[in-house]
Amino acid sequence: MTFEEILPEIKKGKKAVRSNWEGTELFVLKVDQTSFMEDVLNPYFLIKTEDEAYSMWTPNVCDVLAEDWVLVEDQEH
């Protein structure tokens, strides 16, 4: 799938990953608007890695132009 095809699914709460990534990246997900110290946090993306850490993620040009995006079945993380 392309990024344009997978983005609506990510926005619905599904997880996605690029099949050509090295393998340590498990999935990308969207975090809805929330708050921090009483201020609004706008929605953002997180990436889950094999070492069980989450990091903020922004797609780069290669990610946006890639056609190897796949949905990830729900996992308990």
C-alpha positions in Angstrom: 0.0 0.0 0.0 1.1 3.6 -0.4 1.3 6.1 2.4 -1.8 7.8 1.0 -3.7 4.5 1.3 -2.5 3.6 4.7 -2.9 7.0 6.4 -6.7 6.8 6.7 -6.3 3.4 8.4 -3.7 4.8 10.8 -6.1 7.7 11.6 -8.8 5.1 12.4 -6.4 3.7 15.1 -4.8 0.9 13.1 -1.1 0.2 13.2 1.1 0.0 10.1 4.7 -0.7 9.1 6.8 -0.7 6.0 7.7 -4.2 4.9 11.1 -3.0 3.7 12.2 -1.6 7.1 15.0 -3.5 8.8 12.8 -5.3 11.2 13.4 -3.5 14.5 10.4 -1.2 13.7 7.2 -3.0 14.8 4.6 -0.4 13.9 3.5 3.2 13.6 0.4 4.6 15.3 -1.4 7.9 15.8 -1.9 9.3 19.2 -5.0 11.5 19.4 -5.2 14.9 20.9 -4.3 14.8 24.6 -2.9 17.1 27.2 0.3 17.6 29.1 0.7 19.9 32.1 -2.7 21.3 31.3 -1.8 22.3 27.7 -3.2 20.7 24.6 -1.0 18.3 22.7 -2.0 18.0 19.0 -2.2 14.5 17.5 1.1 12.9 16.7 2.7 9.7 15.4 4.6 7.2 17.5 6.8 4.3 16.3 7.2 1.2 18.4 10.5 -0.5 18.2 11.7 -4.0 19.0 13.3 -2.9 22.3 9.7 -2.0 23.4 10.4 1.8 23.3 8.1 4.3 21.7 9.5 7.3 20.0 7.8 10.2 18.2 7.9 9.6 14.4 7.6 11.8 11.4 7.4 10.2 7.9 10.3 11.2 5.6 10.1 11.5 1.8 11.0 7.9 1.4 8.2 6.8 3.7 5.6 9.1 1.9 6.7 7.8 -1.5 7.0 4.1 -0.5 4.5 1.5 -1.7 5.4 -1.2 0.9 3.1 -0.2 3.7 1.1 -2.9 5.4 -1.3 -3.1 8.3 -0.2 -4.8 11.5 -2.5 -7.0 13.4 -3.3 -5.7 16.8 -0.7 -6.6 19.4 -0.7 -6.1 23.2 1.8 -3.2 23.6 
